[in-house]
Amino acid sequence: MVTPEPPPTVDALLFDLGGVVFGIDFDRAVRHWEASAHLEPGALVGRFTVDDAYERHERAHLDTAGYLAHLRTTLGVDLSDDELAAGWNDIYLGPLPGMAELVARAAAVLPTYAFTNTNVLHQSAWEPRFAAELAAFRHVFSSSTIGLRKPEEAAFRHVADEVGVPLERILFFDDTAENVDAARALGMPAVLVRSPADVTDALAALGID
C-alpha cells in the first residue's frame, strides 16, 4: 500500500479531546455531587459554572486543593475532597464512535497532535482511561501543563511553536465554536466538530480516506 503524500496546504493536524475524541458530560458531576450530599435531583443545577477559578485551575494557576475548596463553597455542600473529586472525574463517557480509527488514519499521513483545556485532576482520569485512543497523537498539549488555554492567542501560538509548523498550516478540530473562531482569526484552518462526520469530511478533503 502506498502512503498518500501530505496535502500541500496542511502540514499537521491538531485535535481537541473532550467532545471530539471522547464524550464528556458535566451534568454527571452535578448528579454525583447531589447523590453524595443526599440532595434532591436538580438541587445543584446552576451552581456549577465555568468561572474564573475553573479557568485558573485549567492553567494550573489554582491547585487541586484550592479548586475543590472553591467547589465546596460555590456548590454549598459539605463534601470531602475525595467525594468532590469522584464527581469531578465522573464526567467522562466512552470514546466517540469511529474517532480512534479516524485519528489513526490521519496520523499515518500527517503529524497529528492533541490540545485540550484540562486540569491535573481531570487528566489523571482521562489519560489512562483513553490511552488507546491517545496513542496515535505525537503529543498531547494540556492547558494545565503549558499554563495557557484555548481560545487564547498565546495558547495556539505556543502549540504551533512546539510543533514547528506555522498556524496557517495546522488544521484544527474542536467542538467549541469560540475556539474554532479564535483559531480562524489567527489564520489557522479549523473545523467545528459536531459529529465524527465533520472530521471524516475534512480529512477526505485532504485526501485522507
ZISULNOR-V746089 format. One record per residue. N is the residue number from 1. RES is the residue in one letter. PHI is phi in whole degrees, 0 to 359 (none if undefined). PSI is psi as a letter, one per 30 degrees, with the letter a starting at -180 (999 if undefined). NEAR is the number of other C-alpha atoms within 8 Angstrom. Layout:
[[N	RES	PHI	PSI	NEAR] [N	RES	PHI	PSI	NEAR]]
//
This chain:
[[1	M	none	k	2] [2	V	270	k	3] [3	T	286	k	6] [4	P	295	k	7] [5	E	290	k	5] [6	P	299	k	9] [7	P	297	l	8] [8	P	290	f	5] [9	T	260	f	5] [10	V	231	k	11] [11	D	250	f	12] [12	A	200	l	12] [13	L	240	k	13] [14	L	225	k	12] [15	F	248	k	13] [16	D	292	l	14] [17	L	254	d	11] [18	G	295	k	9] [19	G	89	f	11] [20	V	239	e	16] [21	V	265	e	13] [22	F	223	l	12] [23	G	277	k	12] [24	I	224	l	9] [25	D	210	j	9] [26	F	291	f	7] [27	D	298	f	7] [28	R	297	e	10] [29	A	296	e	13] [30	V	298	e	12] [31	R	297	e	11] [32	H	298	e	11] [33	W	295	e	11] [34	E	299	e	14] [35	A	295	e	10] [36	S	295	e	9] [37	A	269	g	9] [38	H	59	h	6] [39	L	256	l	8] [40	E	293	k	7] [41	P	305	k	8] [42	G	94	f	7] [43	A	296	f	7] [44	L	258	g	10] [45	V	300	k	7] [46	G	92	f	5] [47	R	276	f	7] [48	F	271	k	10] [49	T	221	l	6] [50	V	276	i	7] [51	D	253	a	6] [52	D	299	e	6] [53	A	297	e	10] [54	Y	301	e	10] [55	E	292	e	9] [56	R	295	e	10] [57	H	298	e	14] [58	E	288	f	16] [59	R	265	g	16] [60	A	64	g	13] [61	H	270	f	8] [62	L	226	k	11] [63	D	283	l	8] [64	T	301	e	9] [65	A	300	e	7] [66	G	295	e	8] [67	Y	288	e	12] [68	L	296	e	11] [69	A	296	e	9] [70	H	297	e	9] [71	L	300	e	11] [72	R	303	e	12] [73	T	287	e	8] [74	T	290	e	8] [75	L	282	f	9] [76	G	70	h	7] [77	V	237	l	7] [78	D	257	i	6] [79	L	246	k	9] [80	S	287	l	6] [81	D	303	e	9] [82	D	296	e	6] [83	E	291	e	10] [84	L	294	e	13] [85	A	295	e	10] [86	A	298	e	9] [87	G	291	e	14] [88	W	303	e	9] [89	N	265	g	11] [90	D	266	g	9] [91	I	277	f	12] [92	Y	273	k	10] [93	L	263	a	8] [94	G	275	l	6] [95	P	300	k	11] [96	L	287	k	12] [97	P	305	k	6] [98	G	83	f	7] [99	M	290	e	11] [100	A	299	e	11] [101	E	292	e	7] [102	L	297	e	10] [103	V	296	e	10] [104	A	297	e	9] [105	R	294	e	10] [106	A	296	e	11] [107	A	292	f	11] [108	A	284	f	8] [109	V	249	e	11] [110	L	228	k	10] [111	P	302	k	11] [112	T	234	k	15] [113	Y	230	l	13] [114	A	233	l	12] [115	F	218	j	12] [116	T	232	k	13] [117	N	281	j	10] [118	T	203	l	11] [119	N	227	l	13] [120	V	300	e	10] [121	L	293	e	9] [122	H	296	e	10] [123	Q	298	e	9] [124	S	294	f	8] [125	A	268	e	9] [126	W	281	f	9] [127	E	297	e	9] [128	P	286	e	7] [129	R	295	e	6] [130	F	249	h	9] [131	A	304	e	8] [132	A	295	e	5] [133	E	289	f	9] [134	L	275	f	9] [135	A	298	f	7] [136	A	283	f	9] [137	F	280	k	11] [138	R	294	e	8] [139	H	200	k	7] [140	V	250	j	10] [141	F	270	k	11] [142	S	246	k	11] [143	S	301	e	17] [144	S	287	f	15] [145	T	271	e	8] [146	I	268	f	8] [147	G	75	g	10] [148	L	221	k	10] [149	R	226	l	12] [150	K	297	k	11] [151	P	261	g	10] [152	E	295	k	9] [153	E	304	e	10] [154	A	299	e	7] [155	A	293	e	11] [156	F	296	e	12] [157	R	293	e	9] [158	H	299	e	8] [159	V	297	e	9] [160	A	298	e	12] [161	D	297	e	9] [162	E	292	e	6] [163	V	286	f	6] [164	G	82	g	6] [165	V	228	k	10] [166	P	300	k	8] [167	L	308	e	11] [168	E	289	f	10] [169	R	243	g	12] [170	I	247	k	15] [171	L	269	k	13] [172	F	249	k	14] [173	F	241	k	15] [174	D	208	l	16] [175	D	264	g	11] [176	T	250	k	8] [177	A	300	e	8] [178	E	300	e	7] [179	N	290	e	10] [180	V	296	e	15] [181	D	296	e	9] [182	A	295	e	11] [183	A	297	e	15] [184	R	297	e	10] [185	A	296	f	7] [186	L	268	g	9] [187	G	89	g	8] [188	M	269	k	13] [189	P	296	k	11] [190	A	214	k	12] [191	V	240	k	12] [192	L	280	j	11] [193	V	265	j	12] [194	R	256	f	7] [195	S	198	l	7] [196	P	304	f	12] [197	A	298	e	7] [198	D	296	e	11] [199	V	290	e	12] [200	T	304	e	10] [201	D	294	e	8] [202	A	294	e	9] [203	L	291	e	11] [204	A	298	e	9] [205	A	294	f	7] [206	L	268	f	8] [207	G	86	g	8] [208	I	255	j	10] [209	D	254	999	6]]
//
